Amino acid sequence: MTDMSPQDRRQRRLLIALALLFFAPLGLAFFLYYGHGTWHPVGHVNAGELIEPARPLPSVTLPLLSSGDADPNFLKGKWTLLYVVSGPCAEVCRSRLYDTRQVRLALDRDMIRVQRVFIADADCCAAPFLHEQHPDLITIRASAAAAPLLALLPGRSGISASPAPRVYLIDPLGNLMMSYAAEAKSKGMLEDMKRLLRLSSIG
């Protein structure tokens, strides 16, 4: 094998430098986030509560509130705002559904990367209300099959659990990564979503 000429060596060094310039920041970001789970940018506060480590959610076949079954992987492929309620969807429930709808709409062109999922009892809501006010909502009927999924949600231990209502954020890989308490403002939820969609290349 012949030795490289000085020009070839310079071109090779230039290519290596360009590769490092491109990949080094990405590698550092992955190392800091995944290698040191406790590290976060200084001065940054999420409106939601981070779930660390993120929890992979199971693929389960669940019945839709109307008819038929949802795809087992319905929590994958998009960012998901998940809301769960036990019993009738009263004022607080309807207010939270409104909040998630407005957050999604406010994302403008990025709203196609986000879906809303609602898990509720069969007698939760009037069908006309959901159809008119929330036509984009994926509504799942709570059943025994949902127990493995619901058991992984903070503040819940099963289908019949009735904690203070929370909104859960699931990434496009199906990992539960954040939750929003009942008192969390929709403005904060929107800012979190904008930031995540801006930084993420998935979903």
TARAWO-V885862 format. One record per pair of residues at least 12 apart in sequence whose C-alpha atoms are under 6 Angstrom apart, sorted by the first residue. I is the first residue (numbers start at 1). J is the second residue. If there is no record, write none. Layout:
<<I;J> <I;J>>
This chain:
<<47;188> <48;178> <48;179> <48;180> <49;178> <49;179> <50;177> <50;178> <51;177> <51;178> <54;175> <54;176> <54;177> <55;175> <55;176> <56;174> <56;175> <57;174> <57;175> <59;72> <59;73> <60;72> <63;140> <63;141> <64;139> <64;140> <64;141> <65;139> <65;140> <65;141> <75;174> <76;172> <76;173> <76;174> <77;172> <77;203> <78;113> <78;114> <78;172> <78;203> <79;114> <79;170> <79;171> <79;172> <80;114> <80;115> <80;116> <80;169> <80;170> <81;116> <81;168> <81;169> <82;117> <82;118> <82;167> <82;168> <83;118> <83;167> <84;118> <84;119> <85;120> <86;121> <86;162> <87;121> <87;124> <88;124> <89;124> <89;125> <99;186> <103;190> <113;203> <116;137> <117;137> <117;138> <117;139> <118;139> <118;140> <119;139> <119;140> <119;141> <119;142> <120;141> <120;142> <121;141> <121;142> <122;141> <165;182> <166;180> <166;181> <166;182> <167;179> <167;180> <172;203>>
